[in-house]
Amino acid sequence: MMTEAHPADQADILRRAAENQARLTAELEPAYDFIVCGAGSSGSVVARRLAENAAVQVLLVEAGGSDEAESVLNPALWPTNLGTERDWGFTAEPNPHLNGRALPMSMGKGLGGGSSINVMVWARGHRSDWEHFAAESGDARWNYQNVLDIYRRIENWRGAPDPSHRGTDGPVWVQPAADPSPIAHALLDAASELGIPTFDSPNGRMMESEGGAAITDMLVRDGRRQSLFRAYVQPYLDRPNLTVMTGATVERIAFEGNRAVGVDLLHGGARTRIGARQEVVLSMGAMQTPKVLMHSGIGDEAELRRVGIPVRQHLPGVGANLQDHVSFGCTWEYAEPIAPRNSGSEATLYWKSRPELTAPDLLFCQVEFPVPSERTAARGVPEHGWTMFAGLAQPQSRGRLRLRSDDPAAALQIDANMLSDPADMTAALACIELCRELGNARAFRPLVRGEVMPGDLRGEALKDYVRDSAVTYWHQTCTAKMGRDSMSVVDGSLRVYGVEGLRIADGSVLPRVTTGNTQAPCAIIGEQAAASLRAAHQL
């Protein structure tokens, strides 16, 4: 069991860590053994695991800044980070399948990345996801049983004991939402009314089956957010072999021949190159990782030539296969105001759009306040209410990222392409039908005045509501996928095809988006990358 530091000792540790990092960043080395680009949900894991070997010098580079902010640490304040300096602030192109709407696509920028601004949900993905990844990569290390073992090893689980699924000695503090709202319990009761099973946790048997409902697992400890940066990196900030550099934007990978030997970055208004003696790891997420690859000459040959970038390695899958969970908010008005608790999202449900499916393809996160889109807000939003933030767990639509120019400062062109596949509209209609059945079930009647939207819409009117209400779950992934076909970018060890000394460890390597929130799978990606690096370099 992990031991707890006395508050006075903890303050001393934090002081020593701050002094150490100030010293290390003031005297940057010309080269490190490993450079990890991005201190988010995967990069934090990779940096920590490499730095566990005291003989290895690790540089962790982050474009954003510190996570020392009440808006980060207070679980209830997560929405206040959206659109700030802690958000990359991406915007997709206008989408004809969403009535011409251009969706904002937030992604975390700062220590912790998405794990510092997200809703703190810990969702492992379904058994079928991991079996699919193992098949795509041809690598059994990605199968469900092996990944389950990793989850058990990294978790410090605080809920009901479940030794076959949960671990209690790891760095990641995971707990069920504390003292959930009556509205969260009502969702579980409504699911039972409809014959959907309920579970003690969404991360055990529930995601080995057709789905179900449960109180959400969260990365919250003593009422404070526990990001993956804080779980993995913060305890190592006093080590002399781990340097964390903030405010540094990676523009390109430096090469000698076909080997990555460092990174070119912008820091404090100046451009500099820092060398990597062993490997460079890109962990910047599904937008920034392919962007840096393309600016480094790795990507689709025709796309690179279009913007005048010399081709180093033709990999047409870079920037392709963009996936995201798309949500359609259905809203109810409270009979009496009920204040949100924890993060304001304490119950989750996974289920099927068609009875013949053997795994869930729909994802429901209850939000304890209204969450309209910019378009559906015009329909009238109750002052006090709750939203079924429900959507497609396995969308069929695929988007694409493109460069606008050879300037690394230029914004990406993001064609998210949501709902372009007709199967997604069919699933969306089933999703909204199930939302309405749940929200109008007996379990909610003492708590709500009634349904606000969508109401009893049919045919084209309901499809129009889908297009107007669609928003992102902020689970952008899959733009540098792992696999063995011509569109794959990395192999099962996360090495970039055709070049040496370069790996990717973030959500972009997923062949398809996982069933559920993506934070926990990104921790697994970090663990897998670190294990491969340690084995390759005999660390």
PyMOL commands that set and color helices and strands:
alter all, ss='L'
color gray80, all
select helices_A, chain A and resi 7-26+43-51+70-73+75-81+96-98+113-116+127-137+140-142+144-154+182-193+205-208+228-232+234-236+285-295+301-306+376-379+422-439+442-444+459-469+507-509+519-536
alter helices_A, ss='H'
color red, helices_A
select strands_A, chain A and resi 31-37+58-61+90-91+104-105+155-157+172-176+212-215+217-218+220-221+224-225+242-245+248-256+259-267+270-282+298-299+313-314+326-334+347-351+362-367+385-392+400-402+413-415+448-453+470-472+502-504
alter strands_A, ss='S'
color yellow, strands_A
deselect
rebuild
show_as cartoon
